[in-house]
Amino acid sequence: MENVETLIVGGGPVGLAASVELSRHGISSVLVERHPGTSLFPKARLVTTRTMEILRSWGVQEEVERAGMPREDVLAVGVGTSLSAGDYLRKAAAIAEDAAQSPTYTYLCSQDILEVIMRRVAASAADVRFGTTMTDLRIDPGGVVATVIADGMSTQVRARYLVAADGGRSSIRERLGIAVEGPPPLGHMVSIMFDADFGFLPPGRRAALSFVRSTPGGAIEAVDNRRRWIMQTGYDPAKGGSADDFIEEYCLAAVRSAIGIPDHPVEIVGVMPWLQQAVVAAEFARDPVYLAGDAAHVATPQGGFGMNCGIQDAHNLAWKLAAVLRGEAGRGLLDTYAAERRPIAVRTVDESLVNAMITFQMMAGRLSMHEAIEQQAGRRGSEGLVLGFHYDSAAVVPDGTPEPAPADPYRTYVPTARPGHRAPHLWVSPGVSTLDLLGPAFTLLTAPGSGWAPVPGVKVVEVDSAEWAEAYGVGPEGAVLVRPDGHVGWRTQGGDHADLEKALDVILSRT
């Protein structure tokens, strides 16, 4: 029997993120994924600003940017009867708006490319096993014992904790009897990946995402913005539709109808049926098993939130598992995973549902093209949701200050170092952000000469900047304690080591 501290089931972006983060915290893990390799289908494309910050902390931000699509070319949305129809309208995103909020920003990098990068990073420090299936799971007082099979050989793996990142149809969630909450499925969908030359389209008709009211209608998404594209469309079983209808001839006709040129050269690369849902698991944990990503929540694809929300689940969970496994935290710290991440998942799924409703109205003709483009483009900016979320749990020490209240909390991000919020970004020197000063341990940010000194498990970083002190809301003797996941855990205008130790005891559930 093999022994490991954490077993991860699922080798998509969420499972790989959990593996990377656990390794960064010095925790051993085994990741098992039943497929022989990373995804061949670009199920997701959007990498949000917050996820790009996490990738930056791994040292792969620039690699992802090179692998992705030029942001200024493709972060736009379009609507029309077809891509070449006279009523087609396009609106570009205002890409400069989030420049001051982060050392990076939203990118488009298709999941099939992103997973290759993530797998390499994960496998450099952990045991990552593709082509390996978990066939049995037993929970006992010491953790879990899983039976895994690879190349016809069966092995048992004992782990103290298990991270279930095995997707929206999670067998582990079903095994635990955890229900999902939300509306019935919103639609039976099919993704058609195809190769075609869109060079005939003028720049004003090139967009990362275009909604077309063709037959059968749907969305055209750029995968590499050169020759590889996806059409998202659907069928209605109540009207006799089936995924079996999507033979090559039908797919070619659907794609050409969306392009608006009946004989345009098109090659069908792949077809993938899927169910559009907006659900959240009733529970995120049954110790020692913790759900993450689609196993815990499934958002509609509108907005591109699903993969990103899952990666941030892993980012939140990994440091907590590490602290408990190292004996630095009480068991109660793990209870804050669900307390923190489930409300964020509910809000994220709800916002994706709003986006889906706008799309349904547009496709049904209940919005004019002008109304549709304004609503679709208006929902592309979501930095309030992506960066402005905060945690209220026992792993945060409140300081009594009110949270920001922007008029549009979906679009508008208001930087704040209020406990529970993501530590704000500021440039402290050329090319160095405050975010680059953080993690993977606790970080105490303070002004030079404030008198704060390191304590076990906490590094002290002095930031010589009046702008920083103002943005973080502290004076010359104040300090801000940032958790390993980049969220503020405690803020004080002055104190001593005993106060810092007391704050750590609260955050780490040691009292």
C-alpha positions as CSV (number, residue, x, y, z in Angstrom):
1,M,0.0,0.0,0.0
2,E,1.2,3.5,-0.9
3,N,1.0,6.2,1.7
4,V,0.6,9.9,0.8
5,E,-0.6,13.0,2.6
6,T,-3.2,14.0,0.0
7,L,-4.9,12.1,-2.9
8,I,-6.3,14.2,-5.7
9,V,-8.9,12.7,-8.0
10,G,-9.2,14.5,-11.3
11,G,-6.5,15.9,-13.6
12,G,-8.2,18.9,-15.1
13,P,-7.2,22.5,-14.2
14,V,-8.6,22.3,-10.7
15,G,-6.9,19.0,-9.7
16,L,-3.7,20.2,-11.3
17,A,-3.9,23.5,-9.3
18,A,-4.4,21.6,-6.1
19,S,-1.3,19.5,-6.9
20,V,0.8,22.6,-7.6
21,E,-0.4,24.4,-4.5
22,L,0.1,21.5,-2.1
23,S,3.6,21.1,-3.4
24,R,4.3,24.8,-2.8
25,H,3.3,24.2,0.8
26,G,5.5,21.1,1.1
27,I,2.7,18.5,1.1
28,S,3.0,15.2,-0.8
29,S,0.2,14.3,-3.1
30,V,-0.8,11.7,-5.7
31,L,-3.0,12.9,-8.5
32,V,-5.0,10.3,-10.5
33,E,-6.7,11.0,-13.8
34,R,-8.5,8.4,-15.8
35,H,-7.8,9.9,-19.2
36,P,-4.5,9.2,-20.7
37,G,-3.6,12.8,-21.3
38,T,-4.8,16.4,-20.9
39,S,-7.9,17.6,-22.5
40,L,-8.1,17.6,-26.3
41,F,-11.1,19.8,-26.3
42,P,-10.9,23.5,-25.2
43,K,-13.8,23.3,-22.7
44,A,-12.9,26.7,-21.2
45,R,-10.9,29.6,-22.6
46,L,-11.2,32.6,-20.3
47,V,-8.5,32.9,-17.6
48,T,-9.6,35.7,-15.2
49,T,-7.4,38.3,-13.6
50,R,-7.4,36.5,-10.3
51,T,-6.4,33.2,-11.9
52,M,-3.7,34.9,-13.9
53,E,-2.3,36.2,-10.5
54,I,-2.2,32.7,-9.2
55,L,-0.3,31.6,-12.4
56,R,2.0,34.5,-11.9
57,S,2.9,33.2,-8.4
58,W,3.8,29.9,-10.1
59,G,6.1,31.7,-12.5
60,V,4.2,30.9,-15.6
61,Q,2.2,34.1,-16.3
62,E,4.3,35.0,-19.4
63,E,4.2,31.5,-20.8
64,V,0.4,31.5,-20.6
65,E,0.3,34.9,-22.2
66,R,2.4,33.7,-25.1
67,A,0.3,30.5,-25.5
68,G,-2.9,32.5,-25.4
69,M,-4.5,34.9,-27.8
70,P,-3.5,38.6,-28.1
71,R,-5.8,40.3,-25.7
72,E,-6.3,43.5,-27.7
73,D,-7.4,41.5,-30.7
74,V,-9.9,39.2,-29.3
75,L,-11.5,40.5,-26.1
76,A,-14.6,41.6,-27.9
77,V,-18.2,40.3,-28.4
78,G,-20.4,40.3,-31.4
79,V,-24.0,39.6,-32.3
80,G,-25.8,39.0,-35.6
81,T,-27.8,36.7,-37.8
82,S,-24.5,35.3,-38.9
83,L,-20.9,36.4,-38.9
84,S,-21.2,37.8,-42.4
85,A,-24.8,39.2,-42.1
86,G,-25.5,42.9,-42.5
87,D,-26.9,43.2,-39.0
88,Y,-23.7,41.9,-37.3
89,L,-22.5,44.2,-34.5
90,R,-19.3,44.0,-32.6
91,K,-18.1,45.8,-29.4
92,A,-14.6,45.6,-28.0
93,A,-13.8,45.3,-24.4
94,A,-12.3,48.3,-22.6
95,I,-9.1,46.5,-21.8
96,A,-7.4,49.4,-20.0
97,E,-10.0,49.6,-17.2
98,D,-8.4,46.8,-15.1
99,A,-4.8,47.8,-15.7
100,A,-4.4,49.5,-12.3
101,Q,-6.0,46.6,-10.4
102,S,-3.5,43.9,-10.9
103,P,0.0,43.1,-12.2
104,T,-1.8,41.0,-14.9
105,Y,-5.2,40.9,-16.4
106,T,-7.8,38.6,-18.1
107,Y,-6.5,36.4,-20.9
108,L,-7.9,34.0,-23.4
109,C,-5.9,30.7,-23.3
110,S,-7.9,27.6,-24.3
111,Q,-8.0,24.8,-21.7
112,D,-6.3,22.3,-23.8
113,I,-3.2,24.5,-24.0
114,L,-3.4,25.7,-20.4
115,E,-3.6,22.1,-19.0
116,V,-0.4,21.2,-20.7
117,I,1.4,24.0,-18.9
118,M,-0.3,23.2,-15.6
119,R,0.5,19.5,-15.8
120,R,4.2,20.2,-16.4
121,V,4.3,22.4,-13.3
122,A,2.4,19.9,-11.2
123,A,4.5,16.9,-12.3
124,S,7.8,18.7,-11.6
125,A,7.1,18.5,-7.8
126,A,4.4,15.8,-7.3
127,D,3.2,12.4,-8.4
128,V,0.8,13.0,-11.3
129,R,-0.7,9.9,-12.9
130,F,-2.7,10.1,-16.0
131,G,-4.3,6.9,-17.4
132,T,-5.1,5.9,-13.8
133,T,-8.7,5.3,-12.6
134,M,-9.9,5.2,-9.0
135,T,-12.2,2.2,-8.7
136,D,-12.9,2.0,-5.0
137,L,-12.9,4.3,-2.0
138,R,-13.1,3.6,1.7
139,I,-13.1,6.1,4.5
140,D,-11.8,5.2,7.9
141,P,-10.6,7.1,11.0
142,G,-7.1,7.6,9.4
143,G,-8.4,9.1,6.2
144,V,-9.1,7.4,2.9
145,V,-8.0,4.2,1.2
146,A,-8.4,4.3,-2.6
147,T,-8.0,1.5,-5.1
148,V,-6.5,2.8,-8.4
149,I,-5.8,0.9,-11.6
150,A,-3.3,1.8,-14.3
151,D,-2.2,-0.5,-17.1
152,G,-4.3,-3.3,-15.7
153,M,-2.5,-3.2,-12.3
154,S,-4.4,-2.4,-9.1
155,T,-2.8,-0.4,-6.3
156,Q,-4.1,0.9,-2.9
157,V,-3.3,4.4,-1.9
158,R,-3.8,5.6,1.7
159,A,-4.1,9.3,2.2
160,R,-5.1,11.6,5.1
161,Y,-7.2,13.8,2.9
162,L,-8.8,13.5,-0.6
163,V,-9.5,16.4,-3.0
164,A,-12.4,15.4,-5.3
165,A,-11.8,17.4,-8.5
166,D,-13.6,14.8,-10.7
167,G,-16.0,17.1,-12.5
168,G,-19.6,17.9,-12.6
169,R,-20.7,14.3,-12.7
170,S,-18.5,13.5,-9.7
171,S,-18.6,9.9,-8.7
172,I,-17.1,10.8,-5.3
173,R,-19.8,13.4,-4.6
174,E,-22.4,10.8,-5.5
175,R,-20.7,8.2,-3.4
176,L,-20.9,10.5,-0.4
177,G,-24.6,11.2,-1.1
178,I,-24.2,15.0,-1.4
179,A,-27.0,16.6,-3.4
180,V,-26.7,19.6,-5.8
181,E,-29.0,22.6,-5.6
182,G,-30.2,24.7,-8.4
183,P,-32.6,24.8,-11.4
184,P,-33.1,21.9,-13.8
185,P,-30.7,21.6,-16.7
186,L,-30.9,24.7,-18.8
187,G,-30.2,23.0,-22.1
188,H,-28.7,20.1,-24.0
189,M,-25.7,21.5,-25.7
190,V,-23.1,20.4,-28.3
191,S,-19.7,21.9,-28.9
192,I,-18.5,21.6,-32.5
193,M,-14.8,22.3,-32.9
194,F,-13.9,23.1,-36.5
195,D,-11.1,24.4,-38.7
196,A,-11.8,27.3,-41.1
197,D,-10.2,30.4,-42.5
198,F,-12.0,33.6,-41.3
199,G,-9.5,35.8,-43.1
200,F,-12.3,37.1,-45.3
201,L,-13.9,38.8,-42.3
202,P,-12.9,42.4,-41.8
203,P,-11.4,43.4,-38.4
204,G,-14.8,44.8,-37.3
205,R,-16.3,41.3,-37.5
206,R,-13.6,39.4,-35.6
207,A,-14.4,38.7,-32.0
208,A,-13.5,36.2,-29.3
209,L,-17.2,35.5,-28.9
210,S,-20.1,36.0,-31.4
211,F,-23.7,35.0,-30.8
212,V,-25.6,34.2,-34.1
213,R,-29.3,33.7,-34.8
214,S,-28.6,31.3,-37.6
215,T,-30.1,27.8,-37.9
216,P,-29.6,26.1,-35.4
217,G,-27.9,29.2,-34.0
218,G,-25.5,29.5,-31.1
219,A,-22.1,31.0,-30.3
220,I,-18.9,31.1,-32.3
221,E,-15.8,31.2,-30.1
222,A,-12.2,31.7,-31.1
223,V,-9.8,28.9,-29.9
224,D,-6.6,30.2,-31.5
225,N,-8.1,33.1,-33.4
226,R,-6.5,31.8,-36.6
227,R,-8.1,28.6,-37.9
228,R,-9.5,26.8,-34.9
229,W,-13.0,27.7,-33.6
230,I,-15.9,26.3,-31.7
231,M,-19.6,26.5,-32.3
232,Q,-21.7,26.1,-29.2
233,T,-25.3,25.1,-30.1
234,G,-27.9,22.8,-28.8
235,Y,-30.9,20.6,-29.3
236,D,-34.3,20.0,-27.6
237,P,-35.1,16.4,-26.6
238,A,-38.7,17.4,-26.1
239,K,-38.9,18.2,-29.9
240,G,-37.2,14.9,-30.8
241,G,-33.6,16.3,-30.9
242,S,-30.7,14.2,-30.0
243,A,-26.9,14.4,-29.7
244,D,-26.9,11.7,-32.4
245,D,-28.2,14.2,-34.9
246,F,-24.8,15.9,-34.9
247,I,-23.3,13.8,-37.7
248,E,-20.7,15.5,-39.9
249,E,-23.1,16.7,-42.5
250,Y,-25.4,18.4,-39.9
251,C,-22.4,20.0,-38.2
252,L,-21.0,21.4,-41.5
253,A,-24.4,22.9,-42.3
254,A,-24.7,24.4,-38.8
255,V,-21.3,26.0,-38.9
256,R,-21.7,27.3,-42.5
257,S,-25.1,28.8,-41.5
258,A,-23.4,30.5,-38.6
259,I,-20.7,31.9,-40.9
260,G,-23.3,32.9,-43.4
261,I,-21.6,31.4,-46.5
262,P,-23.2,28.0,-47.6
263,D,-20.1,26.6,-49.3
264,H,-17.4,28.0,-47.1
265,P,-14.5,25.4,-46.6
266,V,-14.9,23.9,-43.1
267,E,-13.4,20.8,-41.5
268,I,-15.1,19.3,-38.4
269,V,-12.4,18.5,-35.8
270,G,-14.5,17.2,-32.9
271,V,-18.0,17.1,-31.4
272,M,-18.7,17.1,-27.7
273,P,-22.3,16.9,-26.1
274,W,-22.7,18.5,-22.7
275,L,-25.4,19.6,-20.3
276,Q,-25.8,23.3,-19.4
277,Q,-26.3,23.6,-15.7
278,A,-26.2,26.1,-12.8
279,V,-25.9,24.1,-9.6
280,V,-24.0,24.1,-6.4
281,A,-23.3,21.1,-4.1
282,A,-25.2,21.3,-0.8
283,E,-21.9,20.4,1.0
284,F,-18.4,21.1,0.0
285,A,-16.8,18.7,2.5
286,R,-17.3,15.4,4.3
287,D,-14.1,15.1,6.2
288,P,-11.6,13.8,5.0
289,V,-13.0,14.4,1.5
290,Y,-13.2,17.9,0.0
291,L,-15.0,18.8,-3.2
292,A,-13.5,21.4,-5.6
293,G,-14.3,22.8,-9.0
294,D,-17.2,21.3,-11.0
295,A,-17.6,18.6,-8.4
296,A,-18.7,21.4,-6.0
297,H,-20.3,23.8,-8.4
298,V,-21.2,24.0,-12.1
299,A,-21.7,27.4,-13.7
300,T,-23.1,28.2,-17.2
301,P,-20.3,28.9,-19.6
302,Q,-21.5,32.5,-20.1
303,G,-18.9,34.7,-18.4
304,G,-16.2,32.0,-18.3
305,F,-16.3,31.6,-14.5
306,G,-16.4,27.9,-13.9
307,M,-12.7,26.8,-14.3
308,N,-11.5,30.0,-12.6
309,C,-13.8,29.5,-9.6
310,G,-12.5,26.0,-9.3
311,I,-8.9,26.9,-9.4
312,Q,-9.5,29.4,-6.6
313,D,-11.2,26.6,-4.6
314,A,-7.9,24.7,-4.8
315,H,-5.9,27.8,-3.9
316,N,-8.1,28.3,-0.8
317,L,-8.0,24.6,0.3
318,A,-4.4,23.7,-0.2
319,W,-2.8,26.0,2.4
320,K,-5.4,24.9,4.9
321,L,-4.7,21.2,4.3
322,A,-1.0,21.9,4.6
323,A,-1.3,23.8,7.9
324,V,-3.4,21.0,9.5
325,L,-1.1,18.3,8.2
326,R,2.0,20.1,9.5
327,G,0.3,20.5,12.9
328,E,0.3,24.2,12.7
329,A,-3.4,24.6,12.7
330,G,-6.4,23.1,14.4
331,R,-8.9,20.9,12.6
332,G,-11.4,23.8,12.6
333,L,-9.4,25.6,9.9
334,L,-10.6,23.0,7.4
335,D,-14.2,23.9,8.2
336,T,-13.6,27.4,6.9
337,Y,-13.1,26.0,3.3
338,A,-16.8,25.4,2.8
339,A,-17.7,28.5,4.9
340,E,-15.6,30.7,2.5
341,R,-15.8,29.0,-0.9
342,R,-19.5,28.0,-1.0
343,P,-21.0,31.5,-0.8
344,I,-18.5,32.6,-3.6
345,A,-19.6,29.6,-5.7
346,V,-23.3,30.4,-5.2
347,R,-22.8,34.0,-6.2
348,T,-20.6,33.0,-9.2
349,V,-23.1,30.4,-10.4
350,D,-26.0,32.9,-10.0
351,E,-24.1,35.6,-12.1
352,S,-23.4,33.0,-14.8
353,L,-27.1,32.3,-14.8
354,V,-27.9,36.0,-15.4
355,N,-25.5,36.0,-18.3
356,A,-27.2,32.8,-19.7
357,M,-30.6,34.5,-19.5
358,I,-29.4,37.4,-21.6
359,T,-28.1,35.0,-24.2
360,F,-31.4,33.1,-24.2
361,Q,-33.4,36.4,-24.7
362,M,-31.1,37.3,-27.6
363,M,-31.3,34.0,-29.3
364,A,-35.1,34.0,-29.0
365,G,-35.3,37.4,-30.7
366,R,-36.6,39.2,-27.6
367,L,-33.7,41.7,-27.8
368,S,-32.8,43.8,-30.8
369,M,-29.2,43.4,-32.0
370,H,-28.3,46.8,-30.5
371,E,-29.9,45.8,-27.2
372,A,-28.1,42.4,-27.3
373,I,-24.7,43.8,-28.0
374,E,-25.0,46.4,-25.2
375,Q,-26.0,43.8,-22.7
376,Q,-23.5,41.2,-23.8
377,A,-20.6,43.6,-23.9
378,G,-21.7,45.2,-20.6
379,R,-21.4,41.8,-18.9
380,R,-17.9,41.1,-20.2
381,G,-16.4,43.3,-17.5
382,S,-16.7,41.4,-14.2
383,E,-13.8,42.5,-12.1
384,G,-16.1,43.2,-9.1
385,L,-17.0,39.5,-9.1
386,V,-13.5,38.3,-9.9
387,L,-11.4,40.4,-7.6
388,G,-13.9,41.9,-5.2
389,F,-15.1,38.8,-3.4
390,H,-14.3,38.4,0.2
391,Y,-14.4,35.8,3.0
392,D,-16.3,35.9,6.3
393,S,-15.2,33.0,8.4
394,A,-13.4,32.0,11.5
395,A,-10.1,32.3,9.5
396,V,-10.5,36.1,9.3
397,V,-10.2,38.5,12.2
398,P,-12.6,41.4,11.5
399,D,-11.5,45.0,12.3
400,G,-14.9,46.6,12.3
401,T,-14.6,48.5,9.0
402,P,-17.4,48.3,6.5
403,E,-17.0,46.6,3.2
404,P,-17.0,48.6,0.0
405,A,-20.4,49.1,-1.6
406,P,-20.0,49.8,-5.3
407,A,-23.1,50.6,-7.3
408,D,-22.4,47.6,-9.5
409,P,-20.6,44.9,-7.5
410,Y,-20.4,42.6,-10.6
411,R,-18.5,45.1,-12.7
412,T,-16.8,47.4,-10.2
413,Y,-13.8,46.3,-8.1
414,V,-12.9,48.6,-5.1
415,P,-9.5,47.8,-3.7
416,T,-9.4,47.4,0.1
417,A,-7.2,45.7,2.7
418,R,-10.2,45.1,4.9
419,P,-9.8,41.6,6.5
420,G,-11.3,38.9,4.2
421,H,-10.5,40.7,1.0
422,R,-7.8,40.0,-1.5
423,A,-4.7,42.1,-0.7
424,P,-4.7,45.0,-3.2
425,H,-2.1,45.3,-5.9
426,L,0.3,48.3,-6.0
427,W,3.6,48.6,-7.8
428,V,6.3,48.8,-5.1
429,S,9.2,48.9,-7.6
430,P,9.6,48.4,-11.3
431,G,7.9,45.1,-12.2
432,V,7.3,44.2,-8.6
433,S,3.7,44.2,-7.2
434,T,2.6,43.9,-3.6
435,L,1.2,40.6,-4.7
436,D,4.7,39.4,-5.6
437,L,5.7,39.9,-1.9
438,L,3.2,37.4,-0.7
439,G,3.1,33.6,0.0
440,P,3.4,30.8,0.2
441,A,3.6,31.5,3.9
442,F,1.8,34.1,5.9
443,T,3.1,37.6,5.2
444,L,3.0,40.6,7.5
445,L,3.2,43.8,5.5
446,T,4.3,46.9,7.4
447,A,6.1,50.2,7.0
448,P,9.9,50.5,7.6
449,G,10.7,51.1,11.2
450,S,7.4,50.0,12.5
451,G,9.0,47.6,14.9
452,W,7.3,44.4,13.7
453,A,9.6,41.3,13.7
454,P,9.1,37.8,12.3
455,V,7.3,35.1,14.3
456,P,7.3,31.4,13.3
457,G,5.4,30.9,10.1
458,V,5.2,34.6,9.2
459,K,7.6,36.6,7.1
460,V,7.7,40.3,7.6
461,V,8.0,42.6,4.5
462,E,8.6,46.3,5.0
463,V,7.0,48.4,2.2
464,D,8.4,51.9,1.9
465,S,5.5,53.6,0.2
466,A,3.1,56.2,1.4
467,E,0.8,55.1,-1.4
468,W,0.8,51.5,0.0
469,A,0.0,52.7,3.6
470,E,-3.0,54.7,2.3
471,A,-4.2,51.9,0.1
472,Y,-3.9,49.3,2.9
473,G,-5.4,51.6,5.5
474,V,-2.6,51.6,8.1
475,G,-0.4,54.2,9.8
476,P,3.4,54.1,10.5
477,E,3.0,51.5,13.2
478,G,0.3,49.4,11.6
479,A,0.5,46.1,9.9
480,V,-1.5,43.8,7.6
481,L,-1.3,40.0,7.9
482,V,-2.0,38.3,4.6
483,R,-2.9,34.7,4.5
484,P,-1.1,32.2,2.1
485,D,-4.0,32.6,-0.4
486,G,-3.5,36.3,-0.7
487,H,-6.5,37.3,1.4
488,V,-6.1,39.6,4.4
489,G,-6.5,37.8,7.6
490,W,-5.9,40.6,10.1
491,R,-5.1,44.3,10.1
492,T,-4.0,46.5,13.0
493,Q,-3.0,50.1,13.5
494,G,-0.4,49.0,16.1
495,G,0.5,46.3,18.5
496,D,3.1,43.8,19.5
497,H,4.0,40.2,18.9
498,A,1.4,39.0,21.4
499,D,-1.3,40.6,19.2
500,L,0.1,38.9,16.1
501,E,0.3,35.5,17.8
502,K,-3.3,35.9,19.0
503,A,-4.5,36.8,15.5
504,L,-2.7,33.7,14.1
505,D,-4.2,31.5,16.8
506,V,-7.7,32.7,15.7
507,I,-7.0,32.3,11.9
508,L,-5.4,28.9,12.4
509,S,-8.1,27.6,14.7
510,R,-5.6,27.1,17.5
511,T,-7.9,28.4,20.2
